[in-house]
């Protein structure tokens, strides 16, 4: 399993979600290795002060259908509550 997470506003219609945020999250997931959770920089910035989250060094990757290079981070750990 691969997980990609991006933060932003989505378009919802009858329980389906659309938009650039959804597309970017899917592209980030596609760039992840098996068993990885990868986050966009926008998402990491929202979590970086939260206790228990650790991130690997950033990796710049191209994301299919999106111009330029995009910084992603691998989620390293989450402390047990």
PDB file of N, CA, C and O in Angstrom:
ATOM      1  N   UNK A   1       0.839  -1.163   0.000  1.00  0.00           N
ATOM      2  CA  UNK A   1       0.000   0.000   0.000  1.00  0.00           C
ATOM      3  C   UNK A   1       0.894   1.239   0.000  1.00  0.00           C
ATOM      4  O   UNK A   1       1.948   1.249   0.635  1.00  0.00           O
ATOM      5  N   UNK A   2       0.478   2.260  -0.699  1.00  0.00           N
ATOM      6  CA  UNK A   2       1.157   3.554  -0.754  1.00  0.00           C
ATOM      7  C   UNK A   2       0.126   4.626  -0.424  1.00  0.00           C
ATOM      8  O   UNK A   2      -1.022   4.555  -0.863  1.00  0.00           O
ATOM      9  N   UNK A   3       0.545   5.616   0.350  1.00  0.00           N
ATOM     10  CA  UNK A   3      -0.374   6.683   0.745  1.00  0.00           C
ATOM     11  C   UNK A   3       0.246   8.026   0.397  1.00  0.00           C
ATOM     12  O   UNK A   3       1.424   8.263   0.665  1.00  0.00           O
ATOM     13  N   UNK A   4      -0.548   8.902  -0.199  1.00  0.00           N
ATOM     14  CA  UNK A   4      -0.126  10.265  -0.483  1.00  0.00           C
ATOM     15  C   UNK A   4      -1.138  11.231   0.109  1.00  0.00           C
ATOM     16  O   UNK A   4      -2.346  11.055  -0.055  1.00  0.00           O
ATOM     17  N   UNK A   5      -0.639  12.256   0.802  1.00  0.00           N
ATOM     18  CA  UNK A   5      -1.533  13.212   1.454  1.00  0.00           C
ATOM     19  C   UNK A   5      -1.146  14.628   1.046  1.00  0.00           C
ATOM     20  O   UNK A   5       0.023  15.009   1.085  1.00  0.00           O
ATOM     21  N   UNK A   6      -2.159  15.395   0.654  1.00  0.00           N
ATOM     22  CA  UNK A   6      -1.966  16.805   0.337  1.00  0.00           C
ATOM     23  C   UNK A   6      -3.099  17.577   1.004  1.00  0.00           C
ATOM     24  O   UNK A   6      -4.167  17.020   1.258  1.00  0.00           O
ATOM     25  N   UNK A   7      -2.875  18.828   1.283  1.00  0.00           N
ATOM     26  CA  UNK A   7      -3.825  19.656   2.017  1.00  0.00           C
ATOM     27  C   UNK A   7      -4.367  20.771   1.124  1.00  0.00           C
ATOM     28  O   UNK A   7      -3.617  21.405   0.381  1.00  0.00           O
ATOM     29  N   UNK A   8      -5.662  21.000   1.205  1.00  0.00           N
ATOM     30  CA  UNK A   8      -6.271  22.086   0.458  1.00  0.00           C
ATOM     31  C   UNK A   8      -7.767  21.868   0.327  1.00  0.00           C
ATOM     32  O   UNK A   8      -8.330  20.936   0.900  1.00  0.00           O
ATOM     33  N   UNK A   9      -8.389  22.733  -0.428  1.00  0.00           N
ATOM     34  CA  UNK A   9      -9.836  22.646  -0.629  1.00  0.00           C
ATOM     35  C   UNK A   9     -10.155  21.708  -1.782  1.00  0.00           C
ATOM     36  O   UNK A   9      -9.474  21.701  -2.808  1.00  0.00           O
ATOM     37  N   UNK A  10     -11.207  20.914  -1.590  1.00  0.00           N
ATOM     38  CA  UNK A  10     -11.647  19.980  -2.625  1.00  0.00           C
ATOM     39  C   UNK A  10     -13.058  20.351  -3.068  1.00  0.00           C
ATOM     40  O   UNK A  10     -13.757  21.123  -2.412  1.00  0.00           O
ATOM     41  N   UNK A  11     -13.441  19.792  -4.175  1.00  0.00           N
ATOM     42  CA  UNK A  11     -14.803  19.948  -4.681  1.00  0.00           C
ATOM     43  C   UNK A  11     -15.520  18.639  -4.384  1.00  0.00           C
ATOM     44  O   UNK A  11     -15.049  17.570  -4.771  1.00  0.00           O
ATOM     45  N   UNK A  12     -16.664  18.717  -3.695  1.00  0.00           N
ATOM     46  CA  UNK A  12     -17.432  17.522  -3.351  1.00  0.00           C
ATOM     47  C   UNK A  12     -18.746  17.539  -4.104  1.00  0.00           C
ATOM     48  O   UNK A  12     -19.432  18.560  -4.155  1.00  0.00           O
ATOM     49  N   UNK A  13     -19.097  16.398  -4.692  1.00  0.00           N
ATOM     50  CA  UNK A  13     -20.363  16.260  -5.409  1.00  0.00           C
ATOM     51  C   UNK A  13     -20.897  14.859  -5.178  1.00  0.00           C
ATOM     52  O   UNK A  13     -20.343  13.885  -5.689  1.00  0.00           O
ATOM     53  N   UNK A  14     -21.975  14.755  -4.408  1.00  0.00           N
ATOM     54  CA  UNK A  14     -22.632  13.470  -4.139  1.00  0.00           C
ATOM     55  C   UNK A  14     -21.657  12.427  -3.587  1.00  0.00           C
ATOM     56  O   UNK A  14     -21.688  11.263  -3.986  1.00  0.00           O
ATOM     57  N   UNK A  15     -20.801  12.857  -2.672  1.00  0.00           N
ATOM     58  CA  UNK A  15     -19.882  11.927  -2.028  1.00  0.00           C
ATOM     59  C   UNK A  15     -18.592  11.662  -2.779  1.00  0.00           C
ATOM     60  O   UNK A  15     -17.728  10.945  -2.275  1.00  0.00           O
ATOM     61  N   UNK A  16     -18.437  12.217  -3.963  1.00  0.00           N
ATOM     62  CA  UNK A  16     -17.184  12.105  -4.710  1.00  0.00           C
ATOM     63  C   UNK A  16     -16.401  13.401  -4.539  1.00  0.00           C
ATOM     64  O   UNK A  16     -16.982  14.481  -4.425  1.00  0.00           O
ATOM     65  N   UNK A  17     -15.078  13.281  -4.525  1.00  0.00           N
ATOM     66  CA  UNK A  17     -14.215  14.441  -4.331  1.00  0.00           C
ATOM     67  C   UNK A  17     -13.349  14.655  -5.556  1.00  0.00           C
ATOM     68  O   UNK A  17     -12.824  13.700  -6.128  1.00  0.00           O
ATOM     69  N   UNK A  18     -13.198  15.914  -5.959  1.00  0.00           N
ATOM     70  CA  UNK A  18     -12.492  16.272  -7.174  1.00  0.00           C
ATOM     71  C   UNK A  18     -11.558  17.449  -6.908  1.00  0.00           C
ATOM     72  O   UNK A  18     -11.601  18.074  -5.848  1.00  0.00           O
ATOM     73  N   UNK A  19     -10.723  17.732  -7.888  1.00  0.00           N
ATOM     74  CA  UNK A  19      -9.906  18.934  -7.844  1.00  0.00           C
ATOM     75  C   UNK A  19      -8.419  18.647  -7.816  1.00  0.00           C
ATOM     76  O   UNK A  19      -7.983  17.499  -7.737  1.00  0.00           O
ATOM     77  N   UNK A  20      -7.658  19.724  -7.882  1.00  0.00           N
ATOM     78  CA  UNK A  20      -6.204  19.642  -7.910  1.00  0.00           C
ATOM     79  C   UNK A  20      -5.655  18.968  -6.656  1.00  0.00           C
ATOM     80  O   UNK A  20      -4.676  18.226  -6.733  1.00  0.00           O
ATOM     81  N   UNK A  21      -6.274  19.218  -5.507  1.00  0.00           N
ATOM     82  CA  UNK A  21      -5.809  18.613  -4.254  1.00  0.00           C
ATOM     83  C   UNK A  21      -5.873  17.091  -4.339  1.00  0.00           C
ATOM     84  O   UNK A  21      -4.930  16.407  -3.941  1.00  0.00           O
ATOM     85  N   UNK A  22      -6.965  16.567  -4.850  1.00  0.00           N
ATOM     86  CA  UNK A  22      -7.126  15.121  -4.995  1.00  0.00           C
ATOM     87  C   UNK A  22      -6.105  14.579  -5.998  1.00  0.00           C
ATOM     88  O   UNK A  22      -5.484  13.544  -5.757  1.00  0.00           O
ATOM     89  N   UNK A  23      -5.934  15.273  -7.111  1.00  0.00           N
ATOM     90  CA  UNK A  23      -4.966  14.835  -8.120  1.00  0.00           C
ATOM     91  C   UNK A  23      -3.543  14.834  -7.561  1.00  0.00           C
ATOM     92  O   UNK A  23      -2.786  13.890  -7.791  1.00  0.00           O
ATOM     93  N   UNK A  24      -3.184  15.868  -6.842  1.00  0.00           N
ATOM     94  CA  UNK A  24      -1.829  15.959  -6.270  1.00  0.00           C
ATOM     95  C   UNK A  24      -1.607  14.839  -5.248  1.00  0.00           C
ATOM     96  O   UNK A  24      -0.540  14.224  -5.234  1.00  0.00           O
ATOM     97  N   UNK A  25      -2.594  14.567  -4.399  1.00  0.00           N
ATOM     98  CA  UNK A  25      -2.470  13.481  -3.421  1.00  0.00           C
ATOM     99  C   UNK A  25      -2.274  12.137  -4.123  1.00  0.00           C
ATOM    100  O   UNK A  25      -1.467  11.320  -3.681  1.00  0.00           O
ATOM    101  N   UNK A  26      -3.002  11.907  -5.207  1.00  0.00           N
ATOM    102  CA  UNK A  26      -2.847  10.664  -5.963  1.00  0.00           C
ATOM    103  C   UNK A  26      -1.460  10.562  -6.586  1.00  0.00           C
ATOM    104  O   UNK A  26      -0.870   9.482  -6.604  1.00  0.00           O
ATOM    105  N   UNK A  27      -0.938  11.665  -7.092  1.00  0.00           N
ATOM    106  CA  UNK A  27       0.400  11.665  -7.695  1.00  0.00           C
ATOM    107  C   UNK A  27       1.483  11.455  -6.633  1.00  0.00           C
ATOM    108  O   UNK A  27       2.485  10.783  -6.882  1.00  0.00           O
ATOM    109  N   UNK A  28       1.271  12.036  -5.450  1.00  0.00           N
ATOM    110  CA  UNK A  28       2.217  11.826  -4.350  1.00  0.00           C
ATOM    111  C   UNK A  28       2.197  10.356  -3.939  1.00  0.00           C
ATOM    112  O   UNK A  28       3.252   9.769  -3.698  1.00  0.00           O
ATOM    113  N   UNK A  29       1.025   9.765  -3.859  1.00  0.00           N
ATOM    114  CA  UNK A  29       0.930   8.340  -3.531  1.00  0.00           C
ATOM    115  C   UNK A  29       1.667   7.497  -4.568  1.00  0.00           C
ATOM    116  O   UNK A  29       2.348   6.533  -4.219  1.00  0.00           O
ATOM    117  N   UNK A  30       1.531   7.859  -5.834  1.00  0.00           N
ATOM    118  CA  UNK A  30       2.205   7.104  -6.901  1.00  0.00           C
ATOM    119  C   UNK A  30       3.726   7.215  -6.796  1.00  0.00           C
ATOM    120  O   UNK A  30       4.441   6.326  -7.259  1.00  0.00           O
ATOM    121  N   UNK A  31       4.225   8.288  -6.197  1.00  0.00           N
ATOM    122  CA  UNK A  31       5.670   8.469  -6.054  1.00  0.00           C
ATOM    123  C   UNK A  31       6.232   7.755  -4.826  1.00  0.00           C
ATOM    124  O   UNK A  31       7.448   7.651  -4.667  1.00  0.00           O
ATOM    125  N   UNK A  32       5.353   7.268  -3.967  1.00  0.00           N
ATOM    126  CA  UNK A  32       5.788   6.600  -2.730  1.00  0.00           C
ATOM    127  C   UNK A  32       6.228   5.170  -3.015  1.00  0.00           C
ATOM    128  O   UNK A  32       5.764   4.536  -3.963  1.00  0.00           O
ATOM    129  N   UNK A  33       7.123   4.682  -2.182  1.00  0.00           N
ATOM    130  CA  UNK A  33       7.533   3.276  -2.232  1.00  0.00           C
ATOM    131  C   UNK A  33       6.465   2.443  -1.519  1.00  0.00           C
ATOM    132  O   UNK A  33       5.688   2.989  -0.736  1.00  0.00           O
ATOM    133  N   UNK A  34       6.413   1.141  -1.774  1.00  0.00           N
ATOM    134  CA  UNK A  34       5.453   0.300  -1.053  1.00  0.00           C
ATOM    135  C   UNK A  34       5.608   0.456   0.465  1.00  0.00           C
ATOM    136  O   UNK A  34       6.721   0.415   0.991  1.00  0.00           O
ATOM    137  N   UNK A  35       4.491   0.634   1.153  1.00  0.00           N
ATOM    138  CA  UNK A  35       4.493   0.785   2.597  1.00  0.00           C
ATOM    139  C   UNK A  35       4.781   2.188   3.093  1.00  0.00           C
ATOM    140  O   UNK A  35       4.797   2.417   4.302  1.00  0.00           O
ATOM    141  N   UNK A  36       5.010   3.137   2.187  1.00  0.00           N
ATOM    142  CA  UNK A  36       5.327   4.510   2.571  1.00  0.00           C
ATOM    143  C   UNK A  36       4.091   5.382   2.659  1.00  0.00           C
ATOM    144  O   UNK A  36       3.106   5.175   1.949  1.00  0.00           O
ATOM    145  N   UNK A  37       4.165   6.361   3.544  1.00  0.00           N
ATOM    146  CA  UNK A  37       3.205   7.464   3.587  1.00  0.00           C
ATOM    147  C   UNK A  37       4.011   8.704   3.245  1.00  0.00           C
ATOM    148  O   UNK A  37       4.950   9.053   3.959  1.00  0.00           O
ATOM    149  N   UNK A  38       3.646   9.379   2.147  1.00  0.00           N
ATOM    150  CA  UNK A  38       4.344  10.594   1.723  1.00  0.00           C
ATOM    151  C   UNK A  38       3.381  11.765   1.819  1.00  0.00           C
ATOM    152  O   UNK A  38       2.185  11.635   1.557  1.00  0.00           O
ATOM    153  N   UNK A  39       3.933  12.914   2.202  1.00  0.00           N
ATOM    154  CA  UNK A  39       3.137  14.121   2.395  1.00  0.00           C
ATOM    155  C   UNK A  39       3.681  15.254   1.546  1.00  0.00           C
ATOM    156  O   UNK A  39       4.881  15.331   1.282  1.00  0.00           O
ATOM    157  N   UNK A  40       2.793  16.121   1.129  1.00  0.00           N
ATOM    158  CA  UNK A  40       3.232  17.357   0.483  1.00  0.00           C
ATOM    159  C   UNK A  40       3.835  18.266   1.542  1.00  0.00           C
ATOM    160  O   UNK A  40       3.628  18.064   2.738  1.00  0.00           O
ATOM    161  N   UNK A  41       4.578  19.263   1.096  1.00  0.00           N
ATOM    162  CA  UNK A  41       5.158  20.231   2.026  1.00  0.00           C
ATOM    163  C   UNK A  41       4.054  20.989   2.759  1.00  0.00           C
ATOM    164  O   UNK A  41       4.202  21.294   3.943  1.00  0.00           O
ATOM    165  N   UNK A  42       2.959  21.296   2.083  1.00  0.00           N
ATOM    166  CA  UNK A  42       1.845  22.011   2.720  1.00  0.00           C
ATOM    167  C   UNK A  42       1.288  21.216   3.895  1.00  0.00           C
ATOM    168  O   UNK A  42       0.992  21.789   4.944  1.00  0.00           O
ATOM    169  N   UNK A  43       1.145  19.921   3.734  1.00  0.00           N
ATOM    170  CA  UNK A  43       0.640  19.070   4.811  1.00  0.00           C
ATOM    171  C   UNK A  43       1.659  18.956   5.930  1.00  0.00           C
ATOM    172  O   UNK A  43       1.299  19.035   7.104  1.00  0.00           O
ATOM    173  N   UNK A  44       2.922  18.770   5.586  1.00  0.00           N
ATOM    174  CA  UNK A  44       3.973  18.662   6.600  1.00  0.00           C
ATOM    175  C   UNK A  44       4.011  19.918   7.474  1.00  0.00           C
ATOM    176  O   UNK A  44       4.191  19.831   8.689  1.00  0.00           O
ATOM    177  N   UNK A  45       3.841  21.079   6.851  1.00  0.00           N
ATOM    178  CA  UNK A  45       3.891  22.328   7.613  1.00  0.00           C
ATOM    179  C   UNK A  45       2.748  22.408   8.628  1.00  0.00           C
ATOM    180  O   UNK A  45       2.906  23.038   9.674  1.00  0.00           O
ATOM    181  N   UNK A  46       1.628  21.797   8.348  1.00  0.00           N
ATOM    182  CA  UNK A  46       0.519  21.778   9.298  1.00  0.00           C
ATOM    183  C   UNK A  46       0.781  20.828  10.464  1.00  0.00           C
ATOM    184  O   UNK A  46       0.256  21.028  11.558  1.00  0.00           O
ATOM    185  N   UNK A  47       1.590  19.798  10.233  1.00  0.00           N
ATOM    186  CA  UNK A  47       1.830  18.762  11.245  1.00  0.00           C
ATOM    187  C   UNK A  47       3.144  18.893  11.995  1.00  0.00           C
ATOM    188  O   UNK A  47       3.293  18.287  13.056  1.00  0.00           O
ATOM    189  N   UNK A  48       4.095  19.651  11.494  1.00  0.00           N
ATOM    190  CA  UNK A  48       5.459  19.597  12.010  1.00  0.00           C
ATOM    191  C   UNK A  48       5.574  19.917  13.494  1.00  0.00           C
ATOM    192  O   UNK A  48       6.510  19.450  14.141  1.00  0.00           O
ATOM    193  N   UNK A  49       4.677  20.679  14.039  1.00  0.00           N
ATOM    194  CA  UNK A  49       4.727  20.978  15.468  1.00  0.00           C
ATOM    195  C   UNK A  49       3.943  19.980  16.309  1.00  0.00           C
ATOM    196  O   UNK A  49       4.007  20.011  17.538  1.00  0.00           O
ATOM    197  N   UNK A  50       3.209  19.100  15.651  1.00  0.00           N
ATOM    198  CA  UNK A  50       2.410  18.123  16.394  1.00  0.00           C
ATOM    199  C   UNK A  50       3.316  17.058  17.006  1.00  0.00           C
ATOM    200  O   UNK A  50       4.202  16.525  16.338  1.00  0.00           O
ATOM    201  N   UNK A  51       3.089  16.761  18.254  1.00  0.00           N
ATOM    202  CA  UNK A  51       3.905  15.776  18.968  1.00  0.00           C
ATOM    203  C   UNK A  51       3.835  14.415  18.279  1.00  0.00           C
ATOM    204  O   UNK A  51       2.768  13.945  17.883  1.00  0.00           O
ATOM    205  N   UNK A  52       5.005  13.805  18.152  1.00  0.00           N
ATOM    206  CA  UNK A  52       5.050  12.441  17.656  1.00  0.00           C
ATOM    207  C   UNK A  52       5.255  12.282  16.169  1.00  0.00           C
ATOM    208  O   UNK A  52       5.480  11.162  15.708  1.00  0.00           O
ATOM    209  N   UNK A  53       5.188  13.343  15.401  1.00  0.00           N
ATOM    210  CA  UNK A  53       5.404  13.223  13.965  1.00  0.00           C
ATOM    211  C   UNK A  53       6.870  13.495  13.635  1.00  0.00           C
ATOM    212  O   UNK A  53       7.457  14.465  14.114  1.00  0.00           O
ATOM    213  N   UNK A  54       7.444  12.633  12.817  1.00  0.00           N
ATOM    214  CA  UNK A  54       8.808  12.841  12.336  1.00  0.00           C
ATOM    215  C   UNK A  54       8.803  12.606  10.833  1.00  0.00           C
ATOM    216  O   UNK A  54       8.074  11.749  10.334  1.00  0.00           O
ATOM    217  N   UNK A  55       9.615  13.364  10.119  1.00  0.00           N
ATOM    218  CA  UNK A  55       9.629  13.304   8.662  1.00  0.00           C
ATOM    219  C   UNK A  55      11.043  13.079   8.147  1.00  0.00           C
ATOM    220  O   UNK A  55      12.012  13.575   8.721  1.00  0.00           O
ATOM    221  N   UNK A  56      11.148  12.329   7.064  1.00  0.00           N
ATOM    222  CA  UNK A  56      12.434  12.150   6.396  1.00  0.00           C
ATOM    223  C   UNK A  56      12.785  13.451   5.674  1.00  0.00           C
ATOM    224  O   UNK A  56      11.933  14.317   5.474  1.00  0.00           O
ATOM    225  N   UNK A  57      14.057  13.568   5.288  1.00  0.00           N
ATOM    226  CA  UNK A  57      14.478  14.728   4.512  1.00  0.00           C
ATOM    227  C   UNK A  57      13.625  14.840   3.256  1.00  0.00           C
ATOM    228  O   UNK A  57      13.172  13.827   2.725  1.00  0.00           O
ATOM    229  N   UNK A  58      13.401  16.064   2.774  1.00  0.00           N
ATOM    230  CA  UNK A  58      12.556  16.234   1.591  1.00  0.00           C
ATOM    231  C   UNK A  58      13.167  15.630   0.334  1.00  0.00           C
ATOM    232  O   UNK A  58      14.386  15.545   0.182  1.00  0.00           O
ATOM    233  N   UNK A  59      12.290  15.221  -0.547  1.00  0.00           N
ATOM    234  CA  UNK A  59      12.677  14.719  -1.861  1.00  0.00           C
ATOM    235  C   UNK A  59      11.906  15.540  -2.886  1.00  0.00           C
ATOM    236  O   UNK A  59      10.693  15.708  -2.755  1.00  0.00           O
ATOM    237  N   UNK A  60      12.590  16.052  -3.898  1.00  0.00           N
ATOM    238  CA  UNK A  60      11.938  16.787  -4.981  1.00  0.00           C
ATOM    239  C   UNK A  60      11.596  15.788  -6.083  1.00  0.00           C
ATOM    240  O   UNK A  60      12.477  15.096  -6.593  1.00  0.00           O
ATOM    241  N   UNK A  61      10.321  15.713  -6.448  1.00  0.00           N
ATOM    242  CA  UNK A  61       9.882  14.758  -7.467  1.00  0.00           C
ATOM    243  C   UNK A  61       8.986  15.450  -8.493  1.00  0.00           C
ATOM    244  O   UNK A  61       8.279  16.402  -8.164  1.00  0.00           O
ATOM    245  N   UNK A  62       9.017  14.967  -9.739  1.00  0.00           N
ATOM    246  CA  UNK A  62       8.019  15.436 -10.698  1.00  0.00           C
ATOM    247  C   UNK A  62       6.712  14.695 -10.417  1.00  0.00           C
ATOM    248  O   UNK A  62       6.732  13.517 -10.060  1.00  0.00           O
ATOM    249  N   UNK A  63       5.599  15.364 -10.573  1.00  0.00           N
ATOM    250  CA  UNK A  63       4.300  14.723 -10.402  1.00  0.00           C
ATOM    251  C   UNK A  63       3.562  14.796 -11.725  1.00  0.00           C
ATOM    252  O   UNK A  63       3.340  15.878 -12.269  1.00  0.00           O
ATOM    253  N   UNK A  64       3.187  13.641 -12.233  1.00  0.00           N
ATOM    254  CA  UNK A  64       2.549  13.534 -13.540  1.00  0.00           C
ATOM    255  C   UNK A  64       1.390  14.530 -13.673  1.00  0.00           C
ATOM    256  O   UNK A  64       0.500  14.586 -12.824  1.00  0.00           O
ATOM    257  N   UNK A  65       1.421  15.303 -14.740  1.00  0.00           N
ATOM    258  CA  UNK A  65       0.358  16.254 -15.031  1.00  0.00           C
ATOM    259  C   UNK A  65       0.477  17.586 -14.302  1.00  0.00           C
ATOM    260  O   UNK A  65      -0.336  18.484 -14.521  1.00  0.00           O
ATOM    261  N   UNK A  66       1.476  17.724 -13.443  1.00  0.00           N
ATOM    262  CA  UNK A  66       1.682  18.962 -12.704  1.00  0.00           C
ATOM    263  C   UNK A  66       3.066  19.494 -13.037  1.00  0.00           C
ATOM    264  O   UNK A  66       4.039  18.740 -13.029  1.00  0.00           O
ATOM    265  N   UNK A  67       3.163  20.769 -13.326  1.00  0.00           N
ATOM    266  CA  UNK A  67       4.441  21.332 -13.766  1.00  0.00           C
ATOM    267  C   UNK A  67       5.419  21.473 -12.609  1.00  0.00           C
ATOM    268  O   UNK A  67       5.020  21.617 -11.453  1.00  0.00           O
ATOM    269  N   UNK A  68       6.690  21.431 -12.935  1.00  0.00           N
ATOM    270  CA  UNK A  68       7.752  21.648 -11.964  1.00  0.00           C
ATOM    271  C   UNK A  68       8.034  20.447 -11.089  1.00  0.00           C
ATOM    272  O   UNK A  68       7.503  19.354 -11.287  1.00  0.00           O
ATOM    273  N   UNK A  69       8.899  20.695 -10.104  1.00  0.00           N
ATOM    274  CA  UNK A  69       9.261  19.681  -9.129  1.00  0.00           C
ATOM    275  C   UNK A  69       8.498  19.971  -7.840  1.00  0.00           C
ATOM    276  O   UNK A  69       8.204  21.125  -7.531  1.00  0.00           O
ATOM    277  N   UNK A  70       8.182  18.927  -7.097  1.00  0.00           N
ATOM    278  CA  UNK A  70       7.358  19.059  -5.904  1.00  0.00           C
ATOM    279  C   UNK A  70       8.052  18.403  -4.720  1.00  0.00           C
ATOM    280  O   UNK A  70       8.496  17.259  -4.807  1.00  0.00           O
ATOM    281  N   UNK A  71       8.143  19.135  -3.609  1.00  0.00           N
ATOM    282  CA  UNK A  71       8.800  18.637  -2.409  1.00  0.00           C
ATOM    283  C   UNK A  71       7.836  17.734  -1.650  1.00  0.00           C
ATOM    284  O   UNK A  71       6.719  18.137  -1.328  1.00  0.00           O
ATOM    285  N   UNK A  72       8.279  16.499  -1.364  1.00  0.00           N
ATOM    286  CA  UNK A  72       7.486  15.573  -0.565  1.00  0.00           C
ATOM    287  C   UNK A  72       8.341  15.053   0.585  1.00  0.00           C
ATOM    288  O   UNK A  72       9.571  15.087   0.536  1.00  0.00           O
ATOM    289  N   UNK A  73       7.666  14.577   1.608  1.00  0.00           N
ATOM    290  CA  UNK A  73       8.325  14.055   2.805  1.00  0.00           C
ATOM    291  C   UNK A  73       7.735  12.697   3.152  1.00  0.00           C
ATOM    292  O   UNK A  73       6.532  12.483   3.005  1.00  0.00           O
ATOM    293  N   UNK A  74       8.582  11.779   3.612  1.00  0.00           N
ATOM    294  CA  UNK A  74       8.084  10.489   4.096  1.00  0.00           C
ATOM    295  C   UNK A  74       7.777  10.658   5.585  1.00  0.00           C
ATOM    296  O   UNK A  74       8.585  11.194   6.344  1.00  0.00           O
ATOM    297  N   UNK A  75       6.596  10.191   5.983  1.00  0.00           N
ATOM    298  CA  UNK A  75       6.225  10.185   7.401  1.00  0.00           C
ATOM    299  C   UNK A  75       7.016   9.061   8.050  1.00  0.00           C
ATOM    300  O   UNK A  75       6.901   7.902   7.651  1.00  0.00           O
ATOM    301  N   UNK A  76       7.822   9.405   9.054  1.00  0.00           N
ATOM    302  CA  UNK A  76       8.696   8.440   9.702  1.00  0.00           C
ATOM    303  C   UNK A  76       8.041   7.747  10.882  1.00  0.00           C
ATOM    304  O   UNK A  76       8.178   6.533  11.038  1.00  0.00           O
ATOM    305  N   UNK A  77       7.325   8.503  11.726  1.00  0.00           N
ATOM    306  CA  UNK A  77       6.753   7.878  12.918  1.00  0.00           C
ATOM    307  C   UNK A  77       5.609   8.713  13.465  1.00  0.00           C
ATOM    308  O   UNK A  77       5.463   9.900  13.175  1.00  0.00           O
ATOM    309  N   UNK A  78       4.820   8.042  14.258  1.00  0.00           N
ATOM    310  CA  UNK A  78       3.737   8.697  14.987  1.00  0.00           C
ATOM    311  C   UNK A  78       3.699   8.053  16.358  1.00  0.00           C
ATOM    312  O   UNK A  78       3.529   6.837  16.457  1.00  0.00           O
ATOM    313  N   UNK A  79       3.851   8.821  17.403  1.00  0.00           N
ATOM    314  CA  UNK A  79       3.843   8.285  18.773  1.00  0.00           C
ATOM    315  C   UNK A  79       2.477   7.715  19.118  1.00  0.00           C
ATOM    316  O   UNK A  79       1.444   8.210  18.667  1.00  0.00           O
ATOM    317  N   UNK A  80       2.494   6.680  19.913  1.00  0.00           N
ATOM    318  CA  UNK A  80       1.226   6.087  20.405  1.00  0.00           C
ATOM    319  C   UNK A  80       0.603   7.023  21.421  1.00  0.00           C
ATOM    320  O   UNK A  80       1.308   7.654  22.208  1.00  0.00           O
ATOM    321  N   UNK A  81      -0.716   7.112  21.405  1.00  0.00           N
ATOM    322  CA  UNK A  81      -1.424   7.995  22.360  1.00  0.00           C
ATOM    323  C   UNK A  81      -1.626   7.295  23.680  1.00  0.00           C
ATOM    324  O   UNK A  81      -2.199   7.872  24.603  1.00  0.00           O
TER     325      UNK A  81
END
